[in-house]
């Protein structure tokens, strides 16, 4: 076995990941400020017999109660209709028995959001590039 195989495969995976990152940034919805530019391809690492590369954003959104959600995940998958208790501070402003506050308790108050599939599309369209990069890395290792 070639001593260069693993380093070459790591480099091939990293090159593919950078391509996927660039596509995901291009396809990402633009109305969320710096979200698209926050998408990163972390360095490829070897974990046992597996190579792993994480691609994504670490931007989080928080509920008033402090619950954290990854913005990239929410954008990629969309959200179902949901309640947002005390949205806009209406309970604090108008009182917790007010009609405004009571509306925010309805599970259908927020209509949810449509999925903006950008990671999945970038990943699927890069499959053949990944195969080419791996094939070239193996070929290069055994020259």
C-alpha positions as CSV (number, residue, x, y, z in Angstrom):
1,X,0.0,0.0,0.0
2,X,1.2,3.5,-0.8
3,X,2.2,5.7,2.1
4,X,0.6,8.6,0.4
5,X,-2.9,7.1,0.0
6,X,-4.5,8.5,3.2
7,X,-3.1,12.0,2.8
8,X,-4.2,12.0,-0.9
9,X,-7.7,10.9,0.1
10,X,-7.9,13.5,2.8
11,X,-6.8,16.2,0.2
12,X,-9.4,14.8,-2.3
13,X,-12.2,14.9,0.4
14,X,-11.2,18.5,1.4
15,X,-11.2,19.6,-2.2
16,X,-14.7,18.2,-2.6
17,X,-15.9,19.7,0.6
18,X,-14.6,23.2,-0.5
19,X,-16.6,22.8,-3.7
20,X,-19.8,21.8,-1.8
21,X,-19.3,24.7,0.6
22,X,-19.0,27.1,-2.3
23,X,-22.2,25.7,-3.9
24,X,-24.1,25.8,-0.6
25,X,-23.0,29.5,-0.1
26,X,-24.3,30.3,-3.6
27,X,-27.6,28.5,-3.1
28,X,-28.2,29.8,0.5
29,X,-31.0,32.2,1.0
30,X,-29.7,35.8,1.1
31,X,-32.3,37.4,3.4
32,X,-30.5,36.2,6.5
33,X,-27.6,38.6,6.7
34,X,-24.2,36.9,7.0
35,X,-25.6,33.4,6.9
36,X,-24.2,32.4,3.5
37,X,-20.7,33.6,4.3
38,X,-20.8,31.8,7.6
39,X,-20.9,28.4,5.8
40,X,-17.6,26.7,6.3
41,X,-15.9,23.4,5.3
42,X,-14.0,22.2,8.4
43,X,-10.7,20.3,7.8
44,X,-11.1,16.7,6.8
45,X,-10.0,14.4,9.7
46,X,-9.4,10.7,9.9
47,X,-11.4,8.9,12.6
48,X,-10.4,5.3,12.6
49,X,-11.0,4.0,9.1
50,X,-13.3,6.9,8.2
51,X,-12.6,10.3,6.8
52,X,-14.9,13.0,8.1
53,X,-15.5,16.6,6.8
54,X,-18.2,18.8,8.4
55,X,-19.7,21.5,6.2
56,X,-22.1,24.0,7.7
57,X,-22.7,27.2,9.6
58,X,-22.4,27.6,13.4
59,X,-24.9,30.5,13.4
60,X,-27.6,29.9,16.0
61,X,-31.0,31.4,16.7
62,X,-32.5,31.5,20.2
63,X,-35.9,31.5,21.6
64,X,-36.8,33.9,24.4
65,X,-36.4,31.0,26.8
66,X,-32.8,30.5,25.6
67,X,-33.4,27.3,23.4
68,X,-30.8,27.3,20.6
69,X,-31.4,26.2,17.1
70,X,-28.9,25.9,14.2
71,X,-30.0,28.4,11.5
72,X,-28.6,26.3,8.7
73,X,-30.7,23.3,9.9
74,X,-33.8,25.4,10.1
75,X,-33.3,26.9,6.7
76,X,-32.5,23.5,5.1
77,X,-35.5,21.7,6.5
78,X,-38.0,24.5,7.0
79,X,-40.3,24.6,10.0
80,X,-43.9,23.6,10.8
81,X,-46.5,26.0,12.0
82,X,-45.8,26.7,15.7
83,X,-46.6,28.9,18.7
84,X,-44.3,31.6,19.8
85,X,-45.5,32.5,23.3
86,X,-45.1,36.2,24.1
87,X,-43.9,37.0,20.6
88,X,-43.0,40.7,20.4
89,X,-43.4,40.9,24.2
90,X,-47.2,41.2,23.7
91,X,-47.8,39.6,27.1
92,X,-45.5,42.1,28.8
93,X,-47.0,45.0,26.9
94,X,-50.7,44.2,26.8
95,X,-51.1,41.7,29.6
96,X,-51.1,37.9,29.6
97,X,-54.9,37.7,29.3
98,X,-54.9,40.1,26.3
99,X,-56.1,38.9,22.9
100,X,-52.7,39.8,21.4
101,X,-50.9,37.5,23.8
102,X,-53.4,34.7,23.6
103,X,-52.9,34.5,19.8
104,X,-49.2,33.8,20.2
105,X,-50.1,30.6,22.2
106,X,-51.9,29.0,19.2
107,X,-49.8,26.2,17.5
108,X,-50.7,27.8,14.2
109,X,-49.8,31.4,15.1
110,X,-46.5,31.3,13.2
111,X,-47.1,29.7,9.7
112,X,-43.7,28.0,9.7
113,X,-41.1,28.5,7.0
114,X,-40.5,26.8,3.6
115,X,-37.3,24.7,3.3
116,X,-34.4,26.4,1.4
117,X,-32.5,23.3,0.4
118,X,-29.0,24.3,-0.3
119,X,-26.8,21.7,1.4
120,X,-28.7,18.8,-0.1
121,X,-28.5,20.2,-3.5
122,X,-24.8,21.0,-3.3
123,X,-24.0,17.6,-1.9
124,X,-26.1,15.7,-4.5
125,X,-24.6,17.7,-7.4
126,X,-21.1,17.1,-6.2
127,X,-21.3,13.3,-6.1
128,X,-19.5,12.7,-9.4
129,X,-16.8,15.3,-8.5
130,X,-16.2,13.4,-5.3
131,X,-15.8,10.1,-7.2
132,X,-13.4,11.7,-9.7
133,X,-11.3,13.3,-6.8
134,X,-11.1,9.9,-5.0
135,X,-10.2,8.1,-8.2
136,X,-7.4,10.6,-8.9
137,X,-6.1,10.4,-5.3
138,X,-5.8,6.6,-5.5
139,X,-4.2,6.8,-9.0
140,X,-1.7,9.4,-7.7
141,X,-0.9,7.3,-4.7
142,X,0.2,4.4,-6.7
143,X,2.3,6.2,-9.4
